[in-house]
Amino acid sequence: MSQEPQKSNSSDVIKVRYEKLEALKEAGKDPFVITTSDRDILAETIRSNFEEYENKDVCVAGRLMSKRGKGKVSFMDLHDRSGKIQIFAKFDDLGEVDYGFLKKWDIGDIVEVKGFVFKTQMGEVSIHAKAVRLISKSLKPLPEKYHGLKDTDLRYRQRYVDLIMNPEVKDTFIKRSKILSSIRKYLDSQGFMEVETPMLVANAGGASARPFETHFNALDEDLKLRISLELYLKRLIVGGLEKVYEIGRVFRNEGLDTRHNPEFTLMELYQAYTDYNGMMDLTENLYRHVAQEVLGTTVITYNGIEMDLGKPFERITMVDAVKKYAGIDFNEIKTDEDAKALAKEKGIEFEDRHKKGDILNLLFEEFAEEHMIQPTFVMDHPVEISPLTKRKPENPDYVERFEFFMNGWEMANAYSELNDPIDQRARFKAQEELLAQGDEEANTTDEDFLNALEIGMPPTGGIGFGIDRMVMLLTDSAAIRDVLLFPTMKSLPNDK
């Protein structure tokens, strides 16, 4: 793990900080015995409303991020969650004892300042200190101001330091919180009910992914971490809740890259008495609402590419997308053998178990997916890759499913949900056969879910949104780790 050399990280500097703490304790000013603060306002509130607060007494608290001045006058920058504000302190106001302690404060210390609001001759909104307290001691120095925290691996491992040193990182996670809040407000306004479903399950279904496995000692039973929210939410549709959603972590035992983390945030919602067309309308409206509310615009830019959420989203079938971008009319492909021969001709790798529909999906991924830059619904997938989706009545080789794409990424996956328990059992059986052939991502039969379908599920539209990718696009973040506060990292020797 590389890190720019920083003089302030030396053991001598840390030793001095511990010595300062001991001196504070001996003087009866141990900062760690302080349990609360009298803070009554945030820095940005003062800065944005100076006329209202000019000459008024306030109490602020936060982290000391810079010190300057000499002799009997000091200037400091204090940062709280809203931003920074300048502190002006004088020996004559604080007295010899308190000013002496203030002069020994270190960058990174947590401090409380009481005083009145004013503007300096340079026009800087500031607080003229009348009383100061050290309320928590920083015993390890922060990175130097002009170097910051640049090492990517260290930033992810020590997110607490990253948030302190890089304001744009804090802004990303503030926006993430606002995005989640905006999603909830929109869905709540549409009559959806937020629910919670199990994370530990006996049968991890609802997606094609390899689960993590664990053991529950009390029942002496092996369990899995969920890979999807789908099957439990559909049980609630059967139960009559009609409009439900959940935002939560799911877990997939897969690799790490710029768009994948083994635990990530998924939102799934299900609505009775609609289909995948209703889910398209909901997706358009939801994305526009969130972008407008959080960013103030429906035109976003990611990595220099402009995407317009205000225009109607394009709708194209998977067959038409392959025809458009690969020049292949898949309607002319009649058998699995014909499809495999075509794949060989186009240099597409496939497995013996793959069928015609699998080959169509591979062709789409190879030739068409990267062109889905503007908001696009890719519709009508082959039944082979859609075990939980209702078939198209006019063409049962395909299903009423779409994937929502932006920037060439899959952003959401939606179905007209399969509610035929007989068909569902047959598809589970097909998945079991794939599992026996070595497909570790295949589903297994969920008897309780089948029982729920036999009770009766109304026609239903359902969709799953990748929240992390949505946040990446709306914050122009290069990698999924940039929008996860604590991404999965390989443990260091001292962490084990």
Protein Blocks (a to p, Z undefined) as FASTA:
>chain_A
ZZdddfklpmklmmmmmmmmmmmmmnopafklpcbdfbfbdfklmmmmmmmmgoiacddd
dddfbdedehjbccdddddfkbccdddddfklnommlmmmmmmpcehiacdddddddddf
kopacdddfbdcdfbdcfbdcddfklopmblklmmmmmmlmmmmmmmlmmmmmmmmmmmm
mmmmmmmmnopacddddfbdfbdghiacdddddddfklopacdddfbfklmmmmmmmnon
opacddddddddddddfkbcfbdcddddddehiafklmmmmmmmmmmmmmmmmnopabdc
eehiacdfkbccddddfklmmmmmnopafklpmbfklmmmmmmmnopacdfklcfklmmm
mmmmmmmmmmmmbgcddehiafklmmkbccdfklmkbccdddddeehiafbdcddddfbf
klmmmmmmmmmmmmmnopakbccddfklmmmmmnopcddddddddfklmmmmmnopabfk
lmgfbacddddfklZZ
